């Protein structure tokens, strides 16, 4: 519809658009919130060991995880423990406003991995993670990350980690110049094919609408940051050993790009990462608690991909409304840190709004038969 015939038509269609937008936001919020709760449940073992002693948990996870025997490196090469790297990541995130250590520590039941001081690596752990499947069956080496690249790529990710960690803040603030600079200078150097895919992405006007609206991207990014807060470094060590930091940076790089790509480049890369993790998991009946945590991490990746598509649908609705000259709803602008704090503080059920119970653990799209 172009140029509605009357103010009444404009008002009615604007209200209908607002309702559609609210429903679409509720769908992706429920999807991400449920998957996030499921991941938190399955991370309990990693959480308890990390809270006891982060350095020990990191060592044991690497030695008991998916890494083949030649890479059981921490027991004999304590100098390669990347305590300094993880502490630097924590400080960078705090400075970027991603979270507040003080604010989070005040929340009962909440935790984040940088609360635990990382010191020297002990020679004897005395703690054992329950092992996952037989390591000989693992079908992919994650030593240099999930995509089987090389040491130069891993080193480049480390060099650009400040820019990678800052990317969600750029999207949340709608800083187009900084986003373009990241794509052309940082991403083009790290991953040229992915940068080209983003440059040529279809329906760029949808991305523009979302950057203007801010609220939908902001909420999606807040859940992403909360998920990363919940994953201690020992999870990455369990999967990738020496490549743990590379794997974490790959995830930090790839997930926000899902919002910027209405084509398939970022989604295909995320799908490949998910499939490589799933190939190493094997038969679900053989899962031990550590492997269950990784399985729920792969589910979370899938839900972020689907939720990004749902955010793009919101952008399409906004674009159509603007073309029809409707009165577009304008949510109050916020920051990433404020949105994360609001999600933590809101204990109501995301399905029905009740404060009498929390959101049930479920997978959106699954029919529960009675």
C-alpha positions, -999 to 999 in steps of 0.1 A, spaced: 0 0 0 13 34 -10 1 67 6 -29 54 26 -62 71 18 -69 85 52 -54 92 87 -77 64 101 -62 39 77 -27 50 87 -36 46 124 -51 12 120 -23 -2 99 3 13 123 -13 -5 152 -13 -37 132 24 -32 124 32 -26 161 14 -58 171 33 -78 144 66 -64 156 58 -72 192 49 -108 184 81 -112 163 103 -99 191 86 -122 216 93 -152 194 131 -147 191 133 -137 228 116 -169 239 139 -189 216 171 -174 230 160 -173 266 150 -209 266 183 -221 249 203 -199 273 186 -215 303 193 -250 289 230 -242 284 232 -229 320 218 -261 333 243 -283 314 273 -261 324 269 -270 360 299 -293 362 322 -268 344 308 -241 367 315 -259 399 350 -268 390 357 -233 377 345 -217 409 368 -241 429 399 -231 410 398 -216 374 434 -225 366 430 -262 376 397 -265 358 413 -252 326 441 -277 328 419 -307 336 394 -298 309 421 -297 282 436 -330 294 402 -348 297 386 -332 267 385 -338 229 422 -332 224 443 -362 211 471 -376 232 499 -356 215 482 -324 226 480 -333 263 502 -303 267 493 -285 299 508 -311 323 542 -308 307 542 -272 293 527 -251 320 540 -219 304 514 -222 276 485 -216 300 468 -185 287 457 -170 320 469 -136 309 449 -138 277 416 -146 295 422 -119 321 428 -94 293 396 -105 276 377 -100 309 391 -65 314 384 -55 278 348 -67 280 343 -48 313 358 -16 298 336 -19 267 305 -19 289 295 -54 281 289 -63 318 297 -49 352 316 -72 376 301 -54 406 265 -55 392 267 -91 383 283 -102 415 253 -87 433 229 -110 416 224 -143 435 230 -173 413 248 -153 386 284 -157 379 310 -149 352 343 -164 346 365 -134 352 356 -133 389 380 -162 393 417 -149 395 439 -169 371 473 -177 386 500 -202 377 493 -237 365 496 -264 392 516 -295 383 491 -318 399 454 -311 396 437 -336 420 404 -329 402 389 -349 373 363 -339 349 342 -368 338 356 -378 304 336 -374 273 336 -400 245 367 -418 234 391 -392 220 401 -414 191 366 -409 176 369 -371 174 366 -362 138 381 -327 138 411 -310 154 403 -277 169 439 -268 176 437 -237 154 400 -231 159 369 -247 143 376 -241 106 409 -260 102 430 -230 93 466 -223 103 488 -206 129 488 -173 110 450 -171 112 451 -179 149 477 -152 155 457 -127 135 426 -134 156 446 -128 187 460 -96 173 425 -83 165 409 -94 196 401 -59 209 382 -51 177 364 -85 177 353 -80 213 341 -45 205 320 -55 175 287 -61 195 290 -26 210 293 -11 175 262 -29 163 243 -19 195 251 17 190 244 17 153 278 31 144 278 25 107 312 41 100 328 19 126 310 -12 113 321 -5 78 357 0 90 356 -33 108 344 -51 77 369 -36 54 400 -35 76 396 -62 102 373 -88 87 388 -86 52 422 -94 67 409 -123 88 383 -138 66 381 -123 31 353 -145 18 331 -136 47 338 -99 43 329 -101 6 297 -118 15 287 -91 40 296 -64 14 273 -80 -11 246 -90 13 210 -88 0 184 -64 13 208 -39 29 179 -17 36 167 -43 62 200 -39 81 196 -1 79 161 -3 94 174 -25 122 203 -2 130 178 27 132 153 8 153 182 -6 176 159 -25 200 158 -58 183 195 -60 176 202 -48 211 182 -76 227 197 -103 205 232 -90 213 224 -89 250 215 -126 250 247 -133 231 268 -115 257 250 -133 285 257 -166 269 294 -158 267 294 -147 303 281 -181 312 308 -201 294 341 -204 314 373 -208 295 376 -244 305 347 -252 281 368 -240 252 398 -259 266 378 -291 267 370 -287 230 401 -272 215 430 -274 240 456 -249 228 430 -236 203 406 -227 231 412 -189 228 410 -191 190 377 -209 192 363 -183 216 373 -155 193 358 -172 162 325 -174 180 328 -138 191 335 -128 155 309 -149 138 278 -145 159 274 -107 156 279 -110 118 247 -131 116 228 -98 122 247 -80 94 242 -106 68 207 -112 52 224 -136 27 240 -169 35 277 -162 42 277 -158 79 249 -184 84 268 -210 63 300 -204 84 280 -207 117 263 -239 103 298 -254 95 310 -246 130 279 -262 145 283 -293 123 319 -298 133 310 -297 169 282 -321 164 304 -346 144 326 -349 175 298 -355 198 287 -388 184 258 -408 197 236 -389 222 232 -420 243 269 -419 251 269 -384 264 287 -376 296 280 -342 314 308 -324 296 296 -335 262 260 -326 271 272 -291 277 288 -290 242 256 -304 227 236 -276 243 262 -251 231 256 -263 195 218 -259 201 224 -224 212 243 -217 180 214 -230 160 190 -208 179 211 -177 174 210 -184 137 173 -188 137 168 -158 159 189 -137 136 165 -146 107 136 -135 129 153 -102 136 157 -97 99 120 -103 95 115 -75 119 137 -53 97 116 -63 67 84 -53 85 99 -20 94 110 -14 58 75 -22 46 59 1 71 83 30 61 74 24 24 37 26 33 44 58 53 31 43 86 39 56 120 67 33 130 70 24 167 101 40 183 114 20 213 134 40 239 171 38 230 193 19 255 228 4 258 241 -31 257 250 -31 294 216 -17 304 197 -43 283 218 -71 298 211 -58 333 173 -57 325 173 -93 313 190 -104 345 167 -85 367 135 -97 349 126 -130 366 92 -133 349 83 -161 325 90 -152 289 60 -173 278 32 -158 299 47 -129 319 40 -146 353 64 -138 382 52 -170 400 76 -192 379 105 -189 356 106 -196 319 105 -234 313 133 -251 295 121 -259 260 131 -258 224 110 -234 203 91 -252 176 89 -285 195 55 -300 202 51 -315 236 26 -344 236 7 -354 267 
